[in-house]
């Protein structure tokens, strides 16, 4: 039995390896289409090709601009499917199905074609073959989606020319700079705000102010039991999203709209309270919230925040600008969570970060060996399953469009993503470091060191992404950087005992 189990495990690993090998052989490219009548400016469309058939030039100027012929009424599986005059110096479009890719491209090449585009109504797959077949074929073959084919003829008419090329993919996109600034800025601002707010409340706890705008939400101390429950919920939700994505994605979108509007209100309310106008209050009433007689300016702010989240919800799929609203709401949500959730000890910080470290690594690197498709559960859920009927994306990420004109931007992932968890989890440690700094009067050395450690960890994440060219569990790099540097600093300052238990808070509170 043990030998059979071992053999089955080896077979599964071999299958996963073969799948990865197939993915490496497949590459994204572009087909540049222009009208023969000189109409609208040319446009690029995504294609999926296998470089083992024939390589594509990296530069568009070196690619031949050939006539694109619509032959999709045929599947091109037998000689009678060829036109009478062949495909001399043309790139035919043929339908997918009924025979192998090799049979199609062999007939196209025999008919004089200079390339072959196979139109697919299904998910694009790499056009494969065996070594002998690769040696026989000298023209490129690629898959084009049916939707893109319709757009080509609607935009450019029936007389069009096309060039196939595959520009080099840059190791990193410039949008990583924007994500880095947003992430580090959110962690630094949230950690600073959370620490300052917590200490200010300790100093002013003997004062009483029942004004509605002075009643801030109390911070929630995280216990080990809460951490375990939270991780179990995260695992369960991720698995449910993997299997029931199209049903649950709208639930997540609704939760994001509500929570992000609350976060935006929490971030803007301190600024609005300082405005010299709108200080009048609503009249006396018995309504559930309005009986506290909030200021008119705060009501207007609440309506504005709700309107922003509703606008995003309605136009969330507008790739040109909706990502700006999503990032603004996401940053506000992260700041609100960093202000509201509090880790009372470094022990609790270590437990939370290590458990989520294992969670992140498992769902990115281990789950491909457990799923039938060989895809990572984390990456597939974060980017949206390729077979999703809704084509919706989860909003719990910072997203910035790619700034380079690459096949990856056009075909697979037009946005670079960073999950909220990669900001919130290390951010809670940064907030703890700031509170500890203020309590032991250490001139914010812990806060600065932990923030710098987060930035270093994020840079290492980007480097790993560039080298491996696949989705990375950011906590794999962020957790060791932030924990080790914070712990090393406490050890160097001989404050590890107080830092571990948070006892510095208790000592200094008695001095107030």
Buried (B, 14 or more C-beta within 10 A) or exposed (E): EEEEEEEEEEEEEEEBEEBEEBEEBBBBBBBBBBBBEEEEEBBBBBBBBBBBBBEBBEEBEEBBBBBBBBBBEBBBBEEEBBEEEBBEEBBBBBBBEEBEBBBBBBBBBEBBBBBBBBBBEEEBBBBBBEEEBBEEBEBBBBBBBBEBBEBBBEEBEEEBBBBBBBBEBBEEBEBBEBBBEBBBEBBBBBBBBBBBBBBEEBEEEEEEEEEEBEEBEEBEEBEEEBBEEBBEEBBEBBBBBBEEBBEBBEEBBEEBBEBBBBBBBBBBBEEBBEEEEBEEBBEEEEEEEBEBEBBEBBBEBBEBBBEBBEEBBEEBEEEEEBBEBBBBBBBBBBBBBBBBBBBBBBBBBBBBBBBBBBBBBBBBBEBBEEEEEBBBBBBBBBBBBEEEEEEBBBBBBBBBBBBEEBBBBBBBBBBBBBBBBBBBBBBBBBBBBBBBBBBBEBEBBBBBBBBBBBBBBBBBBBBBBBEEEBBBBBBBBBBBBBBEBBBEBBEEBEBBEBBBBBBBBEEBEEEE
